Amino acid sequence: MTSSDNSVPCVTAKLQPEAAGALFEIIDSDGFTPTSWHDVESGVCRVALFPDEPGGVGRAQAALLAAAALLGVAVAPEITAVAQTDWAESWKRFFHVAKISDRVVVRPSWEHYAAQPGECVITLDPGLSFGTGKHATTQACLCYLDRLAAQDAHRYVLDMGCGSGILAIGAKLLGFEDVRGFDNDPDCIRVSVENAAVNGVAIPFEVDDLSHTHGPADVVVANILAPVLIEFAAQVAGSLAAGAQARLVLSGILDTQYGAVCAAYEGQGLVEIDSLLIGEWRSGLFGCVRPV
Ligand SMILES: C[S@@+](CC[C@H](N)C(=O)[O-])C[C@H]1O[C@@H](n2cnc3c(N)ncnc32)[C@H](O)[C@@H]1O
């Protein structure tokens, strides 16, 4: 949507950087495109919501206030207009080549990167689906996938809640032979298929949800919010193959919620093998039996 002066309306608000990631996870972003940037010098993070439709400004403002209230943070939304040309290019300043794990590097398409021997470079541009590699929860999953692939890549990996497809694509580039993914959002499947093609890998992605078991897969990765992981613990754990080598990676969990998630999965017969804290997000690696 543009006005006659070629500007687009947007709703913006200042936020603490640590709240921005959580806000993006819970905001109901139907009808607008959320984005954020972090001024490292001032420490201030600003979120901006660009409505897709005329009249969407009020909805974006209400969604921002509702998500902030859920998080218990105060925001003061402002309505501004941004030149369309600036908007189209400005977000590129916030996405750069990022080394995520020993071998995984994420690169936006407009930046060149000369891969070092052994590195897997995921080419991924930010879009509407979660999973650019900037979020701690995605990073933790890629770190675990890197470690698991180094141990044994002859395994079937299932990405539950694939978003942009970044984890499945990373798994495939790391050498896992059989990789699949699903999401309950059809837009995520369309984006995942496109992203897989950009990266030259073929991965079956499908629209599906967590309400029933899938697999069984040797490696299951689920980066979804803690309450969802707890609600569907039986289905997620039930999608993991039996055996000492099977591994489940759970992410999307605030450190304060991690104990409850562990309890839910221990209740399904799994044991925690390792956990990784990045910022306020703790991710866990689980197995059917603890390795000796
Ligand atoms: C935090 S994003 C993770 C995206 C990506 N896997 C990553 O690690 O960056 C969670 C994804 O789970 C999906 N999701 C949430 N609830 C789901 C459900 N019940 N069934 C399937 N997918 C779900 C969302 O649509 C979203 O794409």
The ligand as a Gaussian input file, in Angstrom:
#p B3LYP/6-31G(d) Opt

LIG

0 1
 C        9.681000     -19.948000      16.181000
 S        9.186000     -20.445000      14.575000
 C       10.565000     -21.498000      14.155000
 C       10.925000     -21.427000      12.696000
 C       12.213000     -22.170000      12.328000
 N       12.061000     -23.608000      12.542000
 C       13.390000     -21.669000      13.118000
 O       13.951000     -22.404000      13.925000
 O       13.770000     -20.508000      12.957000
 C        7.904000     -21.604000      14.982000
 C        7.141000     -22.129000      13.780000
 O        6.250000     -23.129000      14.267000
 C        5.018000     -23.033000      13.580000
 N        3.980000     -23.627000      14.433000
 C        3.443000     -23.114000      15.567000
 N        2.509000     -23.950000      16.066000
 C        2.462000     -25.021000      15.230000
 C        1.695000     -26.216000      15.191000
 N        0.779000     -26.465000      16.126000
 N        1.891000     -27.099000      14.187000
 C        2.824000     -26.827000      13.228000
 N        3.585000     -25.710000      13.203000
 C        3.410000     -24.812000      14.186000
 C        4.856000     -21.551000      13.312000
 O        3.995000     -21.333000      12.199000
 C        6.298000     -21.109000      13.064000
 O        6.599000     -21.105000      11.692000

